[in-house]
Amino acid sequence: MKSAVIEVENVQRTYQIKSGFWKKSTNQVEAVKGISFEVNKGEIFGLLGPNGAGKTTTIKMLTTMLIPSAGTIKIFGLDPVSEYKALRPRINFILGGERNLYWRLSAYDNLAYFADLYKIPRAVQQNKIPELLRLVELEEAAHRKVETFSKGMKQRLQIARGLLNNPEILFLDEPSIGLDPISARKLRDLIKNLNAQGTTIVLTTHYMFEADELCDRIAFINNGEIIAIDTPKNLKQHTNQQSIVECTIVGSPEQELRDSLAEKQINVMEMQPLQNGVKVRIATEQPQQIVMVLYSSAQFHVVDLAITKPTLEDAYIAMIGGN
């Protein structure tokens, strides 16, 4: 049976914003508008949404950094507001970006410093720190200053820092932002490994493929409200389209091609100019019919055609909106 380790019920967060010439007037901004959800023990739960949707505000309320304006949060049955001292040793929080470490210190010294803050005995640190550096593949760089690290190395070191207290829940706010593909893949593998060892993970990200690969369940959040919660597989079915036709069409200017496809009542999801043509993505319930129209028309010279299923990004755009 699944057991919820995080329970969020009708949580709101309102900010008071000063405005006007002398900052005398006050406006209220609702960052989070009565959201409710649960996170089960041992799962990877994703929060996806556009900038300003309320993702980071939600994470900060869950990690005792912000107090909700209304509603209730329970983590392991504890209230993050009144019982934060009992909760904090059982969780940890990692931000994306590079400014959450001491760059003039080595990787080892960074972990030793934070271990002292967690009141981890020095005798325990002697084994714990090398073990974490091995886990994040930084043992060979243990005594290098962090300012010499790449973005990916810094982010892996942050995860090592986040694991010093053996958290039962690890909160990751856009952990792969700005990483190159190889570093991002290493980070995803590390997250999977941590989850396989029993760590519950709550993740925010803008990268749909990352959420699709990692998350057991995903919540789409927009304008401070949750609009859908489900598995990636089920969310992708919300597009109401069963197939995506992807192809490159050469020999036609983009606007002329757009007009021609519209005349044939073909629903174009996306057009991307390429050096040798235009890449087109078409949503349809009848892909074979679309393929026949494309190949039978003298207006189109089609290359590189493929029929695929809708992606999580397609579902995201269908539910949240956008061009």
N, C-alpha and C positions, 0 to 999 in steps of 0.2 A: 504494500500500500504506500502511496505517496504521502509524504508529510511536509506541510508547509513550514519553512523556517523563516520566511518573511511574509507578513500579512499587512497589507495596506488597504485602509478603508476610508473612502471619501476624503482624501487628504487634499488640502489646499495650501497654497503659499502666496501671500500678497506682499509686494514691496511698496514702501512709501518713497516716492520720487519727488525731490524738491525741484521746482521750476520757477521761471520768472527772473526778472533782472536781479533782485536781491534774494532769490531763492526763498521767497516768502510763501508761495503757493505750493500745495502738496497734491500730487496725483497718486492714485493707487494703480499699480500694475499687477494683474493676476498672472503670475508665472505658471502656477499649477491650479487647475480648476476641478477639484473633487475627483481625483483618480482613485481607482481600486484595483488591486491585483494581488496575486500570491506567487511566491517563488518556492519551488519544492526543493527539498534536500538533494544535493548531488547533481542538479541540473545547471546548464548554462542558459541564462535568461537574458535576452537582448532587449534594449530600449532603443528604438530607431525613430528618428524624426528630424525635421529641418532645424537649422540654427534658430535658437529662441523658442523651441517647442516646449522646453521644460525638463529636458533630460538631466542636465547637470544639477539643476535645482532639486530634482527628485533624488538623485544619488547623494547629494549633500544632506538631505533630510534623513535618508536611510543610514548615513554614516555619522550621525550626531553633530554634524557641522552647521546645520540650520534647524530652526524650530518651526514646525508646521503652524500655519495660521489657524487651521481647523483640521478635524479628522484624527484618525488614530493610526499609529504604526507599531507593530510588534515584531521583534526579531528574536527568535528563540524564546518568545513569550515576554521579552523585556521591552520596556518603553525607552526609545533612544533619548527622550528628553529627561525623564526623571531617573532612569537607571543606566545612564551612559557609562558610569564607572565599571559596572559589571559587564557591559556589552563591548566596550572598546577592545579589551584583550582578545576577543573572539573574532574580530573582523579586521580588515585592512582595506585601504583605498589607494589606488594608483591613478594619477593624472597622466594624460598624454602630454607630449612636449618634453623639453630638456632641462627645465629650470627647477627641478625638484631634487637635485643632488648637489653636493659640494664639489665643484669642479677642481679645486686646488688639492683635494685629497685623492688618494688612490681608491680603487674599488674596495679593497679590503678595509681601509680606514673609514670609508663611508658606512659600510655595514657595521663596523665596530662601534661607530658613533651612535647609530640608530639602535643598535643592540643595547647600548648603555641606557638610552632613553626608555627602552622597554624593560629595563632592569633585568636583563638576561645575565646571569653570572658569567664572569670571565672564563671560568673553566668550561662552561657549556659553549661559549663563543668559539673557543679554539677548534671545536669540531664542527659547529653549526655553520660558521662563515665559509670555510673551504667547501663544505657540502653544498651550500647554496650557489657558490661560484661555479662549481662543477655542473649543477643543475641547469644554470643559464649559460653554460659554455663560455665562461669568462675566467677560468682558473689560470690560464696562461697570461692574462692581463691583470691579475689580482693586484699587483703593486705598481701598475701604471696610473698616472693621474687621469681623472675622468675627463679633463679638458682635451685629452688626446683621443678620446673614444668617438666612434661614429654614432649617429642617431640610434641605430639599432642596438649597439652595445649599451648605450645609456638607458634605453628602454628596458633591456633585459636586466640591467643592474637594478632598475627601479622595481622590477618584479621580485628580484631577490630581496630587496629591502622590504617589500610588502609581505614576504613570507617569513620574516624573522620571528614573528610571534605565532607561527603555525595557525593562521586564521582559518576558521571553518567556512567563512564567506569572504571572497575577495571581490572587491568592486573595482572595475576597470573603466575609466572614462576616456574613450577614444585612444586606446593604447597604441595603435599602429599609425597614428597620424604623422604624416611626413616621412614614413619609412620607405626605403626602396623595396622592390618585390622580394628579394632574397631575405632581407631582414624581417619583413612582414610575415613571410612564410615561416621562418624560424620562431617568431613570436606566436603565431597560431599553433604551431606544433607544441610549444611550451604550455600554452593555455590548455590544449587537449590533454597533455600529460598531467597537469595539475588536477584537472577535472577527473581524469581516470583514477587518481589517487584519493578521490573523495571530496575535493574542495568544491563547494558551490560557488558559482561565478555569476556576477551580474555585470553586463557589458553594455556600454554605449558605443556606437560607431556610425559613421556615415557611409561605410563601405558595405554595400548590399551583399556582395559575394562572400565577404568575411562573415557576416551574420548568418548567411545561408549555410556556410560550411561548419560554423562552430555551434550555433544555438539550437537547443532543444525546443525552446519556445521563444516567440518574439512578440513584443508589444509595440504597435505603431502609435506614436504620440504626436499630436499636432495642436498648436495653440493651447497648450496646457491640459489637453484632454486625451485620454486613450481612446482610439477609434477602432482598434482591433487587437486581439490577443489570440495567437494560435501557433501551431507548428509552421516552419517555413513551407512545408509541402502544402498544407491546407491554405495558407495565405496566398500562395501562388494561384490557387484555383479561384480566387476572388476577382480575377481579371475578366471573367466571363468570356474569355477567349481560349480556345483549346490549342492553338498553334501560332507560331511566329514564323513568317517567311522572311528570311534574310538573304539579300542578294546585292550584287554590285551591278549597276547599269551604266554603260559607257555610251558616249556620243551625244548626250543630251544635257543642256544646261540645267542647273538645279531647279529654277523656277518653272521652266518649261516642262520639266519632268514632273514636278509637283502638280501642275495644272492638268497634265495628261492623265495622271493617276486619279486625280479628283474626278475628271470626266467619266472615268470608268468605275467610279464609286468604290475605289480601293482605299481602305482605311490605313493611312501611313502613320505609324507611331513615331518614326524618327528618320531623319535624312542627314547624312554626314558627307560633305564633299571630300573626295579623295583626289590624289594626283591623277589617277587614271579613270575617274568616273565619280559616281555617287553611290554611297552605301545606303540601302533602304531597308527598314524593318517594318513589316506589315502584320497587323493583328487580324486574325481571321478564324472562323469556324470551318471554313472550307478551303484548306490550303491547296488542294489539287486544282480547284477552279482558278485560284489566283495564279498558280504556276502556268496553267494553260493560257490565261489571258496575257501574261507577261511574254511567253514564248511565241504566241501566235500573232502578236501585234508587231507591225513593221516599225513602230515608233521606238521600241525598246530593244537594245542589244544587251542581253543579260549574261553575266558571268558569275561564278562563285555562288550559286544558289544553294541554300540549305533550309530545311524545315526543322524548327526546334520548338521546345515548350516555353511558355512564359517564364521569365526570371523573377526573382524576388523584387528586383528593381521595377519591373513592370507592375507588380502588385502594389508596390509602394506608391508609384506615380498614379495608378488607378484610384487608390484610396485617399491619398493626401492631396493629389492634384499637381499641376505644373505642366509646362510645355514638354 
